[in-house]
Every structure is written in structure tokens, then in C-alpha cells.
Amino acid sequence: MEIKTDFLVLGSGIAGLSFALKVCNFGSVAIVTKKEKIESSTNYAQGGIASVLGADDSFDSHIADTLTVGDGLSHLDVVESVVKEGPSRIRELIKWGVNFSKNSNGKENSYDLGREGGHSKRRIVHAQDLTGREVESVLVKQVESKQNIKIYENFFAINLITESKVKGRRSDGDICYGAYVLDRQTGDIHTFIAKITILSTGGAGKVYIFTSNPDISTGDGVAMAYRAGAKIANMEFIQFHPTCLYHPQAKNFLISEALRGEGGTLRLSDGTSFMDKYHPLKSLAPRDVVARAIDIELKKSGAEYVLLDMTHKSKSFLKRRFPNIYNKCVSLGIDMATVPIPVVPAAHYMCGGVVTGLQGETTIRRLYACGEVACTGLHGANRLASNSLLEALVLAHRSALRSVDELKEEKFTFPSVKPWDPGKAVDIDESIVIAHNWDEIRRLMWHYVGIVRSNKRLDRARRRIELLQKEITQYYWDSILTGDLIELRNIATVSELIITCALRRKESRGLHYTLDYQEKDDKHFSKDTIVERKK
């Protein structure tokens, strides 16, 4: 089936939904989401949104903190514009109905601002420890009230449709025409043709065996954009969150950095605190420092986890400030008011992605990207805590403004696009091969391209991923597509990009730490790592 729309939104997190709300008055909007509409990384975000709202805070302070954590690679113009636009986007969320936690001082609109690693001030607006869920639910409700927006749940984008593919040639200025999309329930593949397409597909945490991300985070947007010819940058910078709950029954459960913002202390199994050896901010050091410190201590001791101690806080405070985390821990027999929480690092956030400008525009015309899938230049070599939802909001707003203008300025006639051709593909008869390759890639990435890297590990990973990709490509062309096969193909592509970028950066900076080049090299590597598919 062919579906024509003015705006095609791939993904239903904070970026995609807020973009849809801003453009729906200017044309029809189709939102494609590969699971249920509520299932996104936004929904799992605990900490909050960083923005200058406190009387003792300033834009200059937030900008300085972002640049410091970005370790020399954050783009100053992007940082300044995103930070300064933050308060307006927060007020917009409040207008839509988001209920952020407030102080009990009786002052109107006095918000309970949290502090997280790398921040010099309290500036994290939150809804207890369920900020993402609150924001996501409000945005979904707003979207469902708009007649001009249609949501396609359990629809999975396979490939972008570009002018070069449609016309059989590649020009210098390729144009995006939409995407081929799999209906996961029927197996049908539909042709979505759009005047404007936006990638808001989230991150790629599932590339790694240990991650805080939901199962949907398989790097689909980056993989599709790369295959279509868009520029990709800084994929070596994968942020590992220092504190994921260590428990056999706690899949992907994050222990928010906000706990350390309230005085939580990281300790070894014998109760000894250790972060003072690694950074002046101790347990509130930037995430890359904390994750690497935990990794070093675990390798030295042979232990499987460290402890996050919150026993200095009362049970009533913890239940009020962190109800979700407290209840989860209690359900597993851990009362964080009386015993420390066992934690381990886990892949958390992709700081690289599809290269965009200040208005979310990619290097392919009529294709935009915002949210975790994009590399705007804000995060640089490391993301400052809670800057992610801020970036998503600001870039979605800017992408909406520019795309509406583009729609008005340019005449667009829907092109003639051939329907998906399955060729001689047959049903997959050995799903175990897909499951095995999926598991092998994730373990390969964790052990060889994880928190600490080396040339030898990266070379080994590169050789192995090349062999796996040949096998996966054969399955892709020979088999009738399923969601599992599409995701496997995408995590293989994203893994290749991470390895390629990591091999190119012959220094240690931010989230990229290699044993072979342990110092930062500003002379040669004070720049983004950009990759582009060979034409």
C-alpha cells in the first residue's frame, strides 16, 4: 500500500511527538513507531531536563558545564543556542500539561531542581524520578487529540527512499522521499511517501549486551541514514551510564544519577568509597569518569558490581523523591534506606549520530533528525546529564520551523515510487542463526569496543563484524523480512560505524578511552569524526 503524507515522523519519543504537534497545523502527519506509541527511550528517562530556571543559575554557567563535559568537541554556537532556548521549551511542556515536581516552599511555580554529575548548579527539572513517563504520556495525549496526525503502531521503517534510488542515479544533493515500512503484524511492506521526513528513532544501546535502553534502541535511524548516504559523526562516543541496577531480575533498570546528586556515594563491597581517587567531584564526576573508575575497580577486585550508598537519607525522603526506583528496589529485596544498591555500568546514550545543522537539517534534503539519533554538536565527546531531553525539545522545535518554511517555499509533487520488491525471498527457516548473530555482535561490542578499548581489540572487532555483515546481508536479500532481521542488520551497521570511528580517533577524549593513546591530542583530533558511505 502507498501512503502519502506531508510529514513523516519516524519514532514516537519526545523529539518526534513534539515535532508532530508543531507541524500538524501545516499539513498531514504520519508517525511511524515500531512498537506501541508509548514505547520510547523518553518513557524510561528518570532524571529530568536540564534548564536554567533557578535564581542562582545562569546561561553562562550551563554553557560552561556543557563545554567542560564535552571535552573540547562541543560546538559553541549549538551549545549557546540550545541552552538559551531551554526555558521556553520547558514552559511549553508545562503549558501542554506536564506536571514537574515543585518545592514545598509555597512559592508559585517554584520547581524542585535537582543536580546531576557535571552540573555546577541545581538545574534539573523533573517529575519525581519518572520524568520521561510524565512527558511521554502528556505528549501522546496531545497528539491523539489532533485530527491531522495518524499514528502507525508496530510499523518498522526498513530503508529511506531517496531520489537517487528512485531515479537510479545519485546527485550531489540527494532528496529524501520517505521510507519503506514493515507492518509487523501482517508482514506487509508499505511505501510511505512524504514531503518532509524526520528521524527521531532514538539511540543504539542494544548494540551492547549490558544497556539501560529499552529493546527498541537498535540504532535504526543512524543505520538507515548511513545507507542512504547521509553523513554520520562521532559514533565512538558511547556513554556508559555508571549505575544500572545489578540483579538477575532487573533487566535494563537504571539507577538515576539524581541519587548521586542527593549525596549518594559509590563504594566497594567492603564499604570503602573510591571516587575521590579519580575526580575532585567524587561520585558526582562526569559519567565517563565514573564509569571508567567503576570498570577499573571491578577489574582489580574481580567483583561483579559496586555499591551506591543512599542510607544517609531517610526512608520518607527516598520514597517521595525516588518512588519508582525505591519501589523497584524493594520489590527485589533491596531497601535503599538501609542497604546500598548494587550497580554496574551499562551502555546508555549515543553522543554521535546523523550530522545535522542548527535546525535539524541533515546532509540529505528534506530529511531531518532530532533527539538521540542526531549529532548536532551539543554533546561533543560526552553528554552532560539531562541535556538529552533538552536537545530533543529544542531541535524538534527548530526542525518544525524550518521544515514548515521549506514546505511553503518549494513546490513538491509526490514522485512515482515502485512498491517494495521482495524478489525471490523466502521465509527464514533458521531463526536461531539470527539470534546467534545478534548475541555475538552484542558480546563482541561489549568486550572489544566497550568502556576501555585498544587497537588490538578494535582490529579484532572490525574483522569479525565484516564477516558477520556478509552473512547478515545474505539473509537480508534471501529472506522475507521480519523485525528481528531488520534490527540485526541495523545493529551490525551501527557496530561497524562505532568501530570505524573508534579506530580513527587515536587519542583518549571524553567517552573514548584507549590503552594505546591514553592522552588527549588537541593538535590532531580536536574535531568531529565524520564517516560517509562510499558512493
C-alpha positions as CSV (number, residue, x, y, z in Angstrom):
1,M,0.0,0.0,0.0
2,E,1.2,3.5,-0.8
3,I,0.6,6.2,1.9
4,K,1.2,9.9,1.1
5,T,1.7,12.5,3.8
6,D,3.2,15.9,4.2
7,F,5.3,15.0,7.2
8,L,6.6,11.5,8.0
9,V,7.9,11.1,11.6
10,L,9.9,8.0,12.3
11,G,9.8,7.4,16.1
12,S,7.5,8.4,18.9
13,G,9.7,9.8,21.7
14,I,9.9,13.4,22.9
15,A,11.5,14.6,19.7
16,G,9.1,13.0,17.2
17,L,5.9,13.8,19.2
18,S,6.8,17.4,19.9
19,F,7.8,17.9,16.2
20,A,4.4,16.4,15.1
21,L,2.5,18.7,17.4
22,K,4.2,21.8,15.9
23,V,3.7,20.9,12.2
24,C,0.3,19.3,12.3
25,N,-1.4,22.7,11.6
26,F,0.5,22.9,8.3
27,G,-0.1,19.5,6.8
28,S,-0.9,15.8,7.4
29,V,1.4,13.9,9.7
30,A,2.1,10.2,9.9
31,I,4.0,8.9,12.9
32,V,5.6,5.5,12.4
33,T,6.7,3.7,15.6
34,K,8.0,0.1,15.6
35,K,6.3,-0.8,18.9
36,E,3.5,0.9,20.8
37,K,3.4,4.7,20.7
38,I,4.4,5.0,24.4
39,E,7.4,2.7,24.0
40,S,10.5,5.0,23.6
41,S,13.7,5.9,25.4
42,T,11.9,9.1,26.6
43,N,9.5,7.0,28.5
44,Y,12.3,5.5,30.6
45,A,14.2,8.7,31.3
46,Q,14.3,9.1,35.1
47,G,16.4,12.2,35.8
48,G,14.9,15.1,34.1
49,I,15.6,18.0,31.8
50,A,18.4,20.5,32.3
51,S,17.5,24.1,32.0
52,V,18.4,27.4,33.6
53,L,15.4,28.1,36.0
54,G,17.0,28.8,39.4
55,A,17.7,32.3,40.7
56,D,21.3,31.4,41.4
57,D,21.9,29.9,37.9
58,S,22.9,31.4,34.6
59,F,23.1,30.6,30.9
60,D,26.9,31.1,31.1
61,S,27.2,28.5,33.9
62,H,25.1,25.9,32.0
63,I,27.1,26.6,28.8
64,A,30.4,26.3,30.7
65,D,29.3,22.9,32.2
66,T,28.3,21.6,28.9
67,L,31.5,22.6,27.2
68,T,33.6,21.1,30.1
69,V,31.9,17.8,29.9
70,G,32.0,17.8,26.0
71,D,35.8,17.8,26.4
72,G,36.7,20.2,23.6
73,L,34.3,18.9,20.8
74,S,31.0,20.6,21.6
75,H,30.1,23.3,19.1
76,L,29.9,26.6,20.9
77,D,27.1,28.0,18.7
78,V,25.0,25.0,19.2
79,V,25.6,24.9,23.0
80,E,24.7,28.5,23.4
81,S,21.5,28.3,21.3
82,V,20.2,25.1,22.9
83,V,20.9,26.3,26.5
84,K,19.4,29.7,26.0
85,E,16.2,28.3,24.4
86,G,15.7,25.7,27.2
87,P,13.4,27.7,29.5
88,S,11.0,28.5,26.6
89,R,10.7,24.8,25.8
90,I,10.2,23.9,29.4
91,R,7.4,26.4,29.7
92,E,5.8,24.9,26.6
93,L,5.8,21.5,28.2
94,I,4.1,22.9,31.2
95,K,1.5,24.6,29.0
96,W,0.8,21.2,27.4
97,G,0.2,19.7,30.8
98,V,3.5,18.3,32.1
99,N,3.5,18.4,35.9
100,F,7.0,18.9,37.1
101,S,7.9,18.4,40.8
102,K,7.7,21.6,42.8
103,N,9.3,22.8,46.0
104,S,7.2,22.8,49.2
105,N,8.1,26.5,50.0
106,G,4.7,27.7,48.9
107,K,6.0,29.9,46.1
108,E,4.1,29.7,42.8
109,N,5.9,27.9,40.0
110,S,8.9,27.1,42.2
111,Y,10.3,23.9,40.9
112,D,12.3,21.3,42.7
113,L,15.5,21.5,40.8
114,G,17.9,18.5,41.0
115,R,21.6,18.3,40.4
116,E,23.4,15.6,38.5
117,G,27.0,14.8,37.5
118,G,28.9,17.6,35.8
119,H,26.5,20.3,36.8
120,S,27.7,23.2,38.9
121,K,24.1,24.2,39.9
122,R,20.8,22.6,40.6
123,R,19.0,22.9,37.2
124,I,17.3,19.6,36.6
125,V,13.5,20.0,36.3
126,H,11.9,16.6,37.0
127,A,8.7,14.8,37.8
128,Q,9.9,12.8,40.8
129,D,12.0,10.0,39.1
130,L,9.5,9.4,36.3
131,T,10.2,12.5,34.2
132,G,10.2,10.6,30.9
133,R,7.0,8.8,31.6
134,E,5.2,12.0,32.5
135,V,6.4,13.9,29.4
136,E,5.7,11.0,27.1
137,S,2.2,10.5,28.4
138,V,1.3,14.2,28.0
139,L,2.7,14.4,24.5
140,V,0.9,11.2,23.4
141,K,-2.4,12.6,24.8
142,Q,-1.8,15.9,22.9
143,V,-1.0,14.0,19.7
144,E,-4.1,11.8,19.9
145,S,-6.2,14.9,20.2
146,K,-5.1,16.2,16.7
147,Q,-7.1,15.0,13.7
148,N,-4.3,15.7,11.3
149,I,-1.9,13.2,13.0
150,K,-2.1,9.5,12.4
151,I,0.0,7.1,14.4
152,Y,1.1,3.7,12.9
153,E,2.0,1.5,15.8
154,N,4.0,-1.7,15.2
155,F,5.3,-0.3,11.9
156,F,9.0,-0.6,11.3
157,A,10.9,1.6,8.9
158,I,13.3,-0.5,6.7
159,N,15.0,1.9,4.4
160,L,14.7,5.6,3.4
161,I,13.5,6.3,-0.1
162,T,15.8,8.8,-1.9
163,E,15.8,10.5,-5.3
164,S,19.0,8.7,-6.3
165,K,17.3,5.3,-5.6
166,V,14.1,6.2,-7.4
167,K,15.8,7.7,-10.5
168,G,18.7,5.2,-10.5
169,R,21.4,7.8,-10.0
170,R,23.0,9.8,-7.2
171,S,23.3,13.6,-7.4
172,D,25.3,15.8,-5.1
173,G,22.1,17.0,-3.4
174,D,20.1,13.9,-2.8
175,I,16.5,14.2,-1.6
176,C,14.5,12.0,0.8
177,Y,11.1,10.9,-0.4
178,G,10.0,8.9,2.6
179,A,10.6,5.3,3.6
180,Y,9.6,1.7,3.1
181,V,7.9,0.4,6.2
182,L,7.1,-3.1,7.5
183,D,3.7,-3.8,9.2
184,R,5.0,-6.1,11.9
185,Q,1.5,-7.7,12.4
186,T,0.7,-8.5,8.8
187,G,4.2,-8.7,7.2
188,D,3.2,-6.3,4.5
189,I,5.7,-3.6,3.4
190,H,4.2,-0.2,2.7
191,T,5.5,2.8,0.8
192,F,5.3,6.0,2.8
193,I,5.9,9.0,0.5
194,A,6.4,12.3,2.3
195,K,7.4,15.9,1.5
196,I,9.4,16.0,4.8
197,T,10.8,13.1,6.7
198,I,12.2,13.3,10.2
199,L,14.3,10.7,12.0
200,S,13.5,10.6,15.8
201,T,14.3,6.9,16.2
202,G,16.4,7.2,19.4
203,G,19.7,5.5,20.3
204,A,21.6,2.2,19.9
205,G,22.1,0.9,23.4
206,K,21.1,-2.7,22.3
207,V,24.3,-2.9,20.3
208,Y,25.8,-3.8,23.7
209,I,25.0,-6.8,25.9
210,F,24.5,-4.6,29.0
211,T,22.4,-1.5,28.5
212,S,19.9,0.8,30.3
213,N,18.0,1.2,27.0
214,P,14.7,-0.4,26.0
215,D,14.7,-3.2,23.5
216,I,13.7,-0.8,20.6
217,S,17.1,1.0,20.8
218,T,18.8,-0.7,17.9
219,G,20.2,2.3,16.0
220,D,17.7,2.1,13.2
221,G,17.8,5.8,12.2
222,V,21.6,6.0,12.1
223,A,21.7,2.8,10.0
224,M,19.1,3.9,7.5
225,A,20.6,7.4,7.2
226,Y,24.1,6.0,6.6
227,R,22.8,3.5,3.9
228,A,21.0,6.5,2.2
229,G,24.3,8.5,2.1
230,A,23.9,10.9,5.0
231,K,27.0,12.0,7.0
232,I,27.4,10.3,10.4
233,A,29.7,11.6,13.1
234,N,31.3,10.8,16.5
235,M,30.0,7.3,16.8
236,E,33.0,6.4,19.0
237,F,31.4,8.4,21.8
238,I,29.0,5.9,23.5
239,Q,28.1,7.0,27.0
240,F,28.0,4.2,29.6
241,H,25.8,5.1,32.5
242,P,27.8,4.2,35.7
243,T,24.8,2.9,37.6
244,C,22.5,0.2,36.3
245,L,20.8,-2.0,38.9
246,Y,22.7,-5.3,39.2
247,H,20.1,-8.0,39.8
248,P,19.1,-11.1,37.7
249,Q,15.5,-9.9,37.7
250,A,16.3,-6.2,36.8
251,K,16.5,-6.0,33.1
252,N,17.8,-2.6,31.9
253,F,16.8,-0.8,35.1
254,L,18.6,2.4,35.5
255,I,19.6,3.9,38.9
256,S,19.3,7.6,38.1
257,E,22.3,9.9,38.5
258,A,20.0,12.1,40.6
259,L,20.7,9.8,43.5
260,R,24.3,10.9,43.5
261,G,23.0,14.4,43.1
262,E,21.4,13.9,46.5
263,G,24.6,12.8,48.1
264,G,24.7,9.1,47.0
265,T,28.2,7.6,47.5
266,L,29.8,4.9,45.4
267,R,31.6,2.2,47.5
268,L,33.4,-1.1,47.0
269,S,31.9,-4.2,48.5
270,D,33.8,-3.6,51.8
271,G,32.2,-0.2,52.1
272,T,35.2,1.8,51.0
273,S,34.5,4.9,48.9
274,F,36.8,5.2,45.9
275,M,35.7,8.1,43.6
276,D,37.9,10.6,45.4
277,K,40.9,8.9,43.7
278,Y,39.5,9.7,40.3
279,H,38.0,13.2,40.3
280,P,37.5,16.2,42.6
281,L,33.7,15.9,42.3
282,K,34.0,12.3,43.6
283,S,30.7,10.4,43.0
284,L,29.3,13.4,41.1
285,A,32.1,13.4,38.5
286,P,31.1,13.2,34.8
287,R,29.7,9.9,33.7
288,D,32.7,8.8,31.6
289,V,35.0,9.3,34.6
290,V,32.7,7.4,37.0
291,A,32.0,4.5,34.5
292,R,35.7,4.1,33.8
293,A,36.5,4.2,37.5
294,I,34.0,1.5,38.3
295,D,35.3,-0.6,35.4
296,I,38.9,-0.3,36.8
297,E,37.8,-1.2,40.3
298,L,35.8,-4.2,39.2
299,K,38.7,-5.5,37.1
300,K,41.1,-5.0,40.0
301,S,38.9,-6.8,42.6
302,G,37.2,-9.3,40.4
303,A,33.8,-8.2,41.8
304,E,30.7,-8.1,39.7
305,Y,29.3,-4.8,41.0
306,V,29.9,-1.8,43.2
307,L,27.5,-0.2,45.7
308,L,25.6,3.0,45.6
309,D,25.0,4.1,49.2
310,M,21.9,6.2,49.9
311,T,21.5,5.2,53.6
312,H,22.3,8.8,54.7
313,K,18.8,9.7,53.5
314,S,15.5,8.9,55.3
315,K,13.1,6.4,54.0
316,S,10.4,9.1,53.7
317,F,12.7,11.3,51.6
318,L,13.7,8.4,49.3
319,K,10.1,7.3,48.8
320,R,9.0,10.8,48.0
321,R,11.9,11.8,45.7
322,F,12.5,8.5,44.0
323,P,9.3,6.5,44.2
324,N,9.9,4.4,41.1
325,I,13.5,3.5,42.0
326,Y,12.6,2.8,45.6
327,N,9.7,0.6,44.8
328,K,11.7,-1.3,42.2
329,C,14.5,-2.0,44.6
330,V,12.1,-3.0,47.4
331,S,10.4,-5.5,45.0
332,L,13.8,-7.2,44.6
333,G,14.5,-7.2,48.4
334,I,16.7,-4.1,48.5
335,D,15.6,-1.3,50.9
336,M,17.9,1.6,49.7
337,A,17.2,3.4,53.0
338,T,19.0,0.7,55.0
339,V,21.4,-1.1,52.5
340,P,23.4,0.1,49.5
341,I,22.2,-0.6,45.9
342,P,24.4,-3.0,43.8
343,V,25.2,-1.3,40.5
344,V,27.2,-1.8,37.3
345,P,27.9,0.4,34.2
346,A,25.8,-0.1,31.1
347,A,25.6,1.4,27.6
348,H,23.3,4.3,27.9
349,Y,23.5,7.1,25.3
350,M,24.8,7.6,21.8
351,C,26.5,11.0,21.6
352,G,27.2,10.7,17.9
353,G,24.7,10.1,15.1
354,V,23.3,11.7,11.9
355,V,25.1,15.0,11.3
356,T,22.6,18.0,11.5
357,G,22.7,21.7,11.4
358,L,21.2,24.1,13.9
359,Q,17.8,23.4,12.6
360,G,17.9,19.6,12.5
361,E,18.7,19.5,8.7
362,T,20.8,16.6,7.6
363,T,23.1,16.3,4.5
364,I,20.1,14.9,2.6
365,R,17.5,17.4,1.5
366,R,14.0,17.1,3.2
367,L,15.5,14.7,5.8
368,Y,15.7,16.0,9.3
369,A,16.9,14.3,12.5
370,C,16.5,15.2,16.2
371,G,16.9,13.6,19.5
372,E,19.4,10.9,20.3
373,V,19.7,9.8,16.6
374,A,21.2,13.2,15.7
375,C,24.7,14.6,16.1
376,T,24.1,18.3,16.5
377,G,27.4,19.2,18.1
378,L,25.9,19.8,21.5
379,H,27.3,16.9,23.4
380,G,30.8,16.7,21.8
381,A,32.8,13.9,23.4
382,N,30.5,13.4,26.3
383,R,26.9,14.3,27.2
384,L,26.2,16.5,30.2
385,A,23.5,14.8,32.3
386,S,19.9,15.7,31.4
387,N,20.9,17.7,28.3
388,S,19.4,15.0,26.1
389,L,15.7,15.8,26.5
390,L,16.6,19.5,26.3
391,E,18.3,19.0,23.0
392,A,15.4,16.9,21.7
393,L,12.9,19.6,22.6
394,V,14.9,22.5,21.1
395,L,15.9,20.7,17.9
396,A,12.4,19.4,17.3
397,H,11.1,23.0,17.6
398,R,13.7,24.3,15.2
399,S,13.2,21.4,12.8
400,A,9.5,22.1,12.8
401,L,10.0,25.8,12.0
402,R,12.4,25.1,9.1
403,S,10.5,22.2,7.6
404,V,7.3,24.2,7.5
405,D,9.1,27.0,5.8
406,E,10.6,24.5,3.3
407,L,7.2,23.2,2.6
408,K,5.9,26.7,1.8
409,E,8.9,27.7,-0.3
410,E,9.3,24.6,-2.5
411,K,6.8,23.1,-4.9
412,F,6.6,19.4,-4.2
413,T,4.9,16.8,-6.4
414,F,4.8,13.2,-5.0
415,P,7.1,11.1,-7.1
416,S,6.3,7.8,-8.6
417,V,7.9,5.2,-6.3
418,K,7.9,1.5,-7.0
419,P,6.5,-0.7,-4.3
420,W,8.8,-2.9,-2.3
421,D,10.1,-5.8,-4.4
422,P,10.7,-9.0,-2.2
423,G,12.3,-10.7,-5.2
424,K,12.7,-14.5,-4.6
425,A,12.8,-14.1,-0.8
426,V,11.5,-17.0,1.3
427,D,10.6,-17.4,4.9
428,I,13.5,-17.7,7.3
429,D,13.9,-21.3,8.2
430,E,16.7,-21.0,10.8
431,S,15.8,-18.1,13.2
432,I,18.5,-19.5,15.5
433,V,21.1,-18.0,13.2
434,I,19.7,-14.5,13.6
435,A,19.5,-15.0,17.4
436,H,23.1,-16.2,17.5
437,N,24.4,-13.4,15.3
438,W,22.5,-10.9,17.5
439,D,24.1,-12.2,20.6
440,E,27.6,-12.4,19.1
441,I,27.5,-8.8,18.0
442,R,26.4,-7.5,21.4
443,R,29.1,-9.5,23.3
444,L,31.7,-8.6,20.7
445,M,30.9,-4.9,21.2
446,W,30.9,-5.1,25.0
447,H,34.2,-6.9,25.3
448,Y,36.2,-5.2,22.5
449,V,34.5,-1.8,21.9
450,G,33.3,-1.0,25.5
451,I,34.4,1.4,28.2
452,V,38.1,0.7,27.7
453,R,39.5,0.0,24.2
454,S,42.8,-0.8,22.4
455,N,44.0,-1.1,18.8
456,K,44.1,-4.9,19.1
457,R,40.6,-5.2,20.4
458,L,39.2,-2.8,17.8
459,D,41.0,-4.6,14.9
460,R,39.6,-7.9,16.1
461,A,36.1,-6.4,16.3
462,R,36.4,-4.9,12.8
463,R,37.4,-8.2,11.3
464,R,34.7,-10.1,13.0
465,I,31.9,-7.5,12.2
466,E,32.9,-7.7,8.5
467,L,32.3,-11.4,8.4
468,L,29.1,-11.1,10.3
469,Q,27.8,-8.4,7.9
470,K,28.4,-10.6,4.9
471,E,26.3,-13.4,6.5
472,I,23.6,-10.9,7.6
473,T,23.4,-9.3,4.1
474,Q,22.9,-12.7,2.5
475,Y,20.0,-13.3,4.9
476,Y,18.6,-9.9,4.2
477,W,18.4,-10.5,0.5
478,D,17.3,-14.1,0.6
479,S,14.7,-13.9,3.4
480,I,11.2,-12.4,3.8
481,L,11.8,-9.5,6.2
482,T,11.0,-9.7,9.9
483,G,11.6,-7.2,12.7
484,D,14.4,-9.3,14.2
485,L,16.2,-9.4,10.8
486,I,15.9,-5.7,10.3
487,E,17.2,-4.9,13.8
488,L,20.1,-7.4,13.3
489,R,21.1,-5.7,10.1
490,N,20.9,-2.3,11.8
491,I,22.9,-3.2,14.9
492,A,25.6,-4.7,12.6
493,T,25.7,-1.4,10.6
494,V,25.9,0.7,13.8
495,S,28.6,-1.5,15.3
496,E,30.7,-1.0,12.1
497,L,30.3,2.7,12.4
498,I,31.3,2.7,16.1
499,I,34.4,0.6,15.4
500,T,35.4,2.7,12.4
501,C,35.2,6.0,14.3
502,A,37.0,4.5,17.3
503,L,39.9,3.3,15.1
504,R,40.2,6.8,13.5
505,R,40.4,8.6,16.9
506,K,44.0,7.9,18.0
507,E,43.7,9.6,21.4
508,S,41.6,9.3,24.6
509,R,38.9,12.0,24.9
510,G,35.6,12.1,26.7
511,L,33.8,8.7,26.3
512,H,36.5,7.2,24.0
513,Y,39.3,5.8,26.1
514,T,42.0,3.6,24.5
515,L,45.0,2.0,26.2
516,D,47.2,2.8,23.1
517,Y,46.7,6.5,23.2
518,Q,45.9,7.5,26.8
519,E,46.4,11.2,26.3
520,K,44.2,13.8,24.6
521,D,45.7,15.1,21.3
522,D,44.2,18.6,20.5
523,K,46.7,19.1,17.7
524,H,45.3,16.3,15.5
525,F,41.9,15.3,16.9
526,S,40.2,18.4,18.2
527,K,37.5,17.7,15.5
528,D,34.5,15.5,14.8
529,T,35.0,12.1,13.3
530,I,32.8,12.1,10.2
531,V,32.0,9.0,8.1
532,E,30.0,8.7,4.9
533,R,29.1,5.7,2.8
534,K,31.2,5.4,-0.3
535,K,29.2,6.4,-3.4
